[in-house]
Amino acid sequence: MYDFDHLSTPEKLFEKNEKNNLQIKIIKYSDRLLTENANEICPEFFKKTFKSAQHADDPDWVGYGEISMSPYDTAWIAMIPSKIYKETKSSKEFSLAFPQCLLWLLNNQDMQGSWTGSGAGAIVSGLAGLLALGLFRSHSGEFFETKLNDLGITIVQFITIFKKAKNYLQKTLNEVNLDNFDMVGFELIIPYLLSALARLEEPIVFDFPESERISQKSQRKLSLVSLDEIIILAKSQLITLTHSIEVSCEK
């Protein structure tokens, strides 16, 4: 996110608008590439092991903080089914548009069951990763084991990774204290992902001390502004609500 609070001259304001336009162009171009090229896009990217930004002067990761959100984004892309499944809704025809993303999740979980280290910052990536695994299991139905074999994964491997993620998330959620929780948009994203997991064909439900409070906080914030208003605002300025726009993806 660019910080333009210090910009005041016409030249600086022009620079701000130029960067906003560039961001929009990049997003649209990337979306078109993903839609048209699917598995042909940079396959070597999905083979890379997750790397945290340990130093502020790391030129490859500067601006991304101590936790890379790449596993979170990868999990979301791993949820996208192929075009034929979207059309048929047949478990027999089920496949992923980007199977490399699911394979990344299956191959890069750490020993404790996380994809982004420890602490509260690992929750959203963990929930998204678990949701991606759960959706794969649901969509593949009676062909679950066959679909795993097509990816070179055994059912034992899948279940082990699934259980580790679930156990790690339960432990971490139990330790959450909202009074010390200051991550942008997480109070919206976490309840959304928890709800999505609970709606799976085989529901995954987490019960933890702050569950009700974070749900209430999310509902209160979402009631203050509509999705249409968010879109209108986002067209004219940079707003933090766009960080968690995925919570409105079903609307």
VMD Tcl script that draws the C-alpha trace (Angstrom):
set ca {
  {0.00 0.00 0.00}
  {1.40 3.38 -0.96}
  {1.56 6.10 1.69}
  {0.57 9.44 0.15}
  {-0.16 11.36 3.33}
  {2.88 13.56 2.76}
  {2.04 14.45 -0.86}
  {0.84 17.99 -1.45}
  {2.23 19.49 -4.65}
  {0.41 19.07 -7.99}
  {3.30 16.93 -9.20}
  {2.95 14.62 -6.21}
  {-0.83 14.38 -6.65}
  {-0.29 13.53 -10.30}
  {2.15 10.83 -9.20}
  {-0.52 9.41 -6.88}
  {-3.11 9.21 -9.68}
  {-0.57 7.66 -12.03}
  {0.25 4.94 -9.49}
  {-3.45 4.25 -8.89}
  {-4.02 3.88 -12.63}
  {-0.99 1.63 -12.93}
  {-2.28 -0.62 -10.12}
  {-5.65 -0.98 -11.87}
  {-3.95 -1.83 -15.18}
  {-1.73 -4.43 -13.51}
  {-4.69 -6.08 -11.74}
  {-6.75 -6.24 -14.94}
  {-3.83 -7.57 -16.96}
  {-3.01 -10.18 -14.32}
  {-6.62 -11.29 -14.16}
  {-6.71 -11.75 -17.94}
  {-3.47 -13.72 -17.90}
  {-4.73 -16.03 -15.16}
  {-8.00 -16.59 -16.99}
  {-6.46 -17.27 -20.40}
  {-3.28 -19.15 -19.54}
  {-4.02 -21.04 -16.32}
  {-1.38 -23.75 -15.82}
  {1.05 -22.26 -18.34}
  {1.73 -19.23 -16.13}
  {5.12 -19.30 -14.44}
  {5.02 -22.89 -13.13}
  {8.37 -22.44 -11.39}
  {6.75 -19.91 -9.03}
  {4.64 -22.59 -7.39}
  {7.70 -24.72 -6.69}
  {9.36 -22.09 -4.52}
  {9.45 -22.64 -0.78}
  {7.84 -19.93 1.34}
  {10.23 -17.24 2.49}
  {9.59 -14.77 5.32}
  {10.84 -11.20 5.21}
  {13.35 -11.20 8.03}
  {15.00 -7.85 7.34}
  {13.61 -4.45 6.46}
  {16.31 -3.98 3.82}
  {15.55 -7.26 2.02}
  {15.15 -5.95 -1.59}
  {12.95 -8.87 -2.61}
  {10.44 -8.52 0.22}
  {10.59 -4.91 1.42}
  {7.11 -3.62 2.22}
  {5.64 -7.05 2.92}
  {6.24 -7.15 6.68}
  {7.44 -10.10 8.71}
  {4.76 -12.39 7.28}
  {4.34 -12.91 3.57}
  {0.71 -13.19 2.50}
  {1.72 -15.40 -0.44}
  {0.40 -18.60 1.22}
  {-2.95 -16.88 1.77}
  {-3.19 -15.77 -1.86}
  {-2.01 -19.18 -3.03}
  {-4.74 -20.87 -0.98}
  {-7.42 -18.72 -2.61}
  {-6.18 -19.56 -6.09}
  {-6.10 -23.23 -5.07}
  {-9.86 -23.03 -4.57}
  {-10.58 -22.20 -8.24}
  {-12.05 -25.22 -10.06}
  {-11.57 -25.89 -13.74}
  {-14.00 -24.52 -16.31}
  {-15.48 -27.93 -17.02}
  {-16.33 -28.47 -13.34}
  {-17.98 -25.06 -13.15}
  {-20.17 -26.08 -16.07}
  {-20.98 -29.66 -15.04}
  {-20.70 -29.66 -11.22}
  {-19.73 -33.31 -11.66}
  {-17.30 -34.82 -9.14}
  {-16.02 -37.12 -11.87}
  {-15.07 -34.08 -13.98}
  {-13.59 -32.16 -11.06}
  {-10.12 -30.70 -11.39}
  {-8.41 -27.48 -10.36}
  {-7.64 -24.56 -12.64}
  {-4.33 -24.14 -10.79}
  {-3.34 -27.49 -9.25}
  {0.17 -26.14 -8.56}
  {-1.32 -24.00 -5.80}
  {-2.83 -26.96 -3.97}
  {0.44 -28.86 -4.39}
  {2.28 -25.88 -2.91}
  {0.08 -26.04 0.18}
  {0.55 -29.79 0.46}
  {4.33 -29.53 0.09}
  {5.09 -26.45 2.19}
  {3.29 -26.89 5.50}
  {5.70 -26.66 8.44}
  {6.02 -29.19 11.23}
  {3.49 -27.49 13.49}
  {0.80 -27.30 10.80}
  {1.19 -23.69 9.67}
  {2.05 -22.12 6.33}
  {3.23 -18.78 7.74}
  {5.07 -19.38 10.98}
  {3.47 -18.97 14.40}
  {1.15 -16.58 16.17}
  {-2.01 -14.71 15.22}
  {-0.58 -13.72 11.85}
  {-0.71 -17.36 10.74}
  {-4.47 -17.71 11.29}
  {-5.84 -16.32 8.01}
  {-3.38 -18.27 5.87}
  {-4.13 -21.40 7.89}
  {-7.89 -21.00 7.56}
  {-7.65 -20.30 3.83}
  {-5.33 -23.27 3.33}
  {-7.65 -25.54 5.26}
  {-10.62 -24.25 3.25}
  {-8.79 -25.02 0.00}
  {-8.16 -28.58 1.19}
  {-11.74 -28.96 2.38}
  {-13.18 -27.72 -0.91}
  {-10.98 -30.13 -2.84}
  {-12.30 -32.99 -0.73}
  {-15.91 -31.84 -1.16}
  {-15.78 -31.19 -4.90}
  {-14.04 -34.48 -5.70}
  {-16.70 -36.48 -3.83}
  {-16.48 -40.22 -4.39}
  {-13.48 -39.64 -6.66}
  {-11.47 -38.01 -3.86}
  {-8.68 -40.58 -3.73}
  {-8.47 -40.76 -7.53}
  {-8.18 -37.00 -7.82}
  {-5.41 -37.00 -5.22}
  {-3.56 -39.71 -7.10}
  {-3.76 -37.58 -10.25}
  {-1.76 -34.97 -8.32}
  {0.72 -37.52 -7.00}
  {-0.61 -37.26 -3.43}
  {-1.75 -40.16 -1.27}
  {-4.83 -39.99 0.89}
  {-2.64 -40.55 3.98}
  {-0.53 -37.51 3.08}
  {-3.60 -35.37 2.55}
  {-5.29 -36.38 5.80}
  {-2.08 -35.85 7.77}
  {-1.66 -32.31 6.43}
  {-5.37 -31.59 6.91}
  {-5.34 -32.70 10.56}
  {-2.12 -30.83 11.34}
  {-3.60 -27.61 9.97}
  {-6.82 -28.09 11.88}
  {-5.05 -28.85 15.16}
  {-2.67 -25.91 14.77}
  {-5.54 -23.53 14.04}
  {-7.53 -24.70 17.05}
  {-4.53 -24.15 19.32}
  {-3.77 -20.73 17.85}
  {-7.39 -19.54 17.90}
  {-7.62 -20.54 21.56}
  {-4.78 -18.12 22.28}
  {-6.22 -15.14 20.38}
  {-6.84 -11.98 22.40}
  {-8.73 -9.38 20.36}
  {-7.53 -6.60 22.64}
  {-4.02 -7.22 21.31}
  {-5.13 -7.94 17.75}
  {-4.36 -5.02 15.44}
  {-4.00 -6.58 11.97}
  {-5.90 -4.77 9.21}
  {-9.04 -6.57 8.06}
  {-8.44 -9.75 10.05}
  {-11.57 -9.18 12.13}
  {-13.52 -9.44 8.83}
  {-11.56 -12.19 7.11}
  {-11.36 -14.63 10.03}
  {-15.15 -14.81 10.63}
  {-15.74 -15.15 6.88}
  {-13.34 -18.08 6.57}
  {-14.73 -19.71 9.71}
  {-18.22 -19.45 8.22}
  {-17.04 -20.91 4.88}
  {-15.42 -23.85 6.68}
  {-18.62 -24.48 8.64}
  {-20.59 -24.63 5.36}
  {-18.45 -27.35 3.81}
  {-20.07 -30.68 2.94}
  {-18.13 -32.06 5.90}
  {-18.28 -29.01 8.21}
  {-15.19 -27.82 10.06}
  {-16.15 -25.85 13.15}
  {-13.80 -24.08 15.55}
  {-14.92 -23.15 19.04}
  {-12.63 -20.70 20.83}
  {-12.94 -18.03 23.58}
  {-13.03 -14.98 21.29}
  {-15.33 -16.56 18.68}
  {-18.48 -14.62 19.53}
  {-16.71 -11.30 20.03}
  {-14.86 -11.40 16.71}
  {-18.10 -12.36 14.94}
  {-19.92 -9.41 16.50}
  {-17.11 -7.07 15.56}
  {-17.23 -8.29 11.97}
  {-21.01 -7.91 11.70}
  {-20.87 -4.39 13.12}
  {-18.22 -3.26 10.63}
  {-19.90 -4.90 7.64}
  {-23.18 -3.21 8.54}
  {-21.58 0.23 8.23}
  {-20.86 0.13 4.50}
  {-22.24 -1.78 1.51}
  {-20.20 -3.54 -1.15}
  {-21.37 -0.98 -3.75}
  {-20.11 1.85 -1.56}
  {-16.74 0.11 -1.12}
  {-16.38 -0.22 -4.90}
  {-17.24 3.45 -5.46}
  {-14.74 4.56 -2.82}
  {-12.02 2.27 -4.17}
  {-12.30 3.88 -7.59}
  {-11.30 7.27 -6.22}
  {-8.93 6.50 -3.34}
  {-6.91 3.82 -1.62}
  {-8.91 2.30 1.26}
  {-8.05 -0.51 3.67}
  {-11.44 -2.19 3.11}
  {-10.16 -3.45 -0.22}
  {-7.64 -5.55 1.73}
  {-10.52 -7.78 2.79}
  {-12.89 -7.44 -0.18}
  {-13.07 -11.24 -0.39}
  {-15.50 -11.26 2.55}
  {-18.08 -9.88 0.10}
  {-17.39 -12.39 -2.67}
  {-20.76 -14.13 -2.24}
  {-22.79 -10.94 -2.49}
}
mol new
graphics top color blue
foreach p $ca { graphics top sphere $p radius 0.5 }
foreach p [lrange $ca 0 end-1] q [lrange $ca 1 end] { graphics top cylinder $p $q radius 0.2 }
display resetview
